[in-house]
Amino acid sequence: MNIVKVAHRWFGQVLPLSILLAVLLAGCAAPASEISDTGSNGGTVKVTLGAYTTPREAYRELIPIFQQQWKEKTGQTVEFEESYLGSGAQSRAIVEGFEADIAALSLEADIVRIEEAGLITNDWRSKPYNGMVSTSIVAFAVREGNPLGIKDWADLAKPGVEVLTPNAKTSGGAMWNILALYGAARRGFVEGVPEGDEAAAQEFLVSVLENVTVMDKGARESITNFEKGVGDVAITYENEVLVGQQSGQTYELVIPRSTLLIENPIAIVDASVDKHGNREVVEAFVDFLFTTEAQEIFAKYGLRSPDPKVAAATADRYPPVEDLFTIEEFGGWENATPTFFGENGIYVQAAARVQGLDQ
């Protein structure tokens, strides 16, 4: 597919109906478990979770466990409403009025957006692991048998290879993907790109973007498209591939030699919990997610745990990476966001070149 023909999928409006979408998704999502008992002691309390798309299976196992534990402890029934969107879209929806009590997003920059809007006032980084409730890495999904022999980043720029990655305007996963690709090239792990050569790394980024056929709004939508037969390779979270394989998908996981550690933050949205009067249960749920029990469930669904003990116990599930780097490679999100995704950012300029908009 000619990428120019799908350019409207890249840089259209950034979800002008983001509030409506989030509210509809939250309202239409089935509760994590059916609750008929309103609680003999504490009544019923509602919690709204605004999350990015990829960990929904983990949360739908975690939530019923917490509900039972809270009921046994307090006699109170907790009803959850869940909304899952691309991380950037979810972050903007919360800023624009979606009253999520908890923001569980793909990257720190999306939490900071809510924080800078004055909706998060607590020190969310004081939680364990600097507020990062799970981690993953940027990896590839390839077709069964890997017919194109895709092994590393350089293979994604070969002629005729159809690549999927989400839209960086709406998806945190897409931002991780771009930075992983660029960082690996700049660190000397892409054939033909000398280490430390920014210009060559930018050219490599353009060459991969030229092979991108579709940019979906979120990582889950992107892998779903891949499951429907679109594309030869999807750049995605490692856990997306592992969860797909658990559900019977036959695609294969490829981990490049050099890739980026994905760190997923969680934060209480103070403006919402203060309005809803549910801080006690919301704080308890967030604390629960950092327990060994919860971390083992995250690991069950392909997420690498930041808890050293859980990570060690599940190490056999996650192959080591030859060159694993972090967002600090780019000076943290406070620097990476404007440098790559700002108005004149490296990624924005590269995408404009691919679309012929820089002429």
Secondary structure as UniProt FT lines:
FT   HELIX           3..9
FT   TURN            16..17
FT   HELIX           18..28
FT   TURN            40..42
FT   STRAND          44..52
FT   TURN            54..55
FT   HELIX           56..74
FT   STRAND          77..85
FT   HELIX           87..95
FT   TURN            96..97
FT   STRAND          102..104
FT   HELIX           108..116
FT   TURN            117..118
FT   HELIX           124..126
FT   HELIX           128..131
FT   STRAND          132..142
FT   TURN            144..145
FT   TURN            147..148
FT   HELIX           153..157
FT   TURN            159..160
FT   STRAND          163..164
FT   TURN            168..170
FT   HELIX           172..186
FT   TURN            187..188
FT   TURN            191..192
FT   TURN            195..196
FT   HELIX           198..209
FT   TURN            210..211
FT   STRAND          212..214
FT   HELIX           219..227
FT   TURN            228..229
FT   STRAND          233..237
FT   HELIX           238..246
FT   TURN            247..248
FT   STRAND          252..254
FT   STRAND          258..268
FT   HELIX           270..276
FT   HELIX           279..289
FT   HELIX           292..300
FT   TURN            301..302
FT   HELIX           308..313
FT   HELIX           315..317
FT   STRAND          323..325
FT   HELIX           327..330
FT   HELIX           333..341
FT   TURN            343..344
FT   HELIX           346..355
FT   TURN            356..358
//
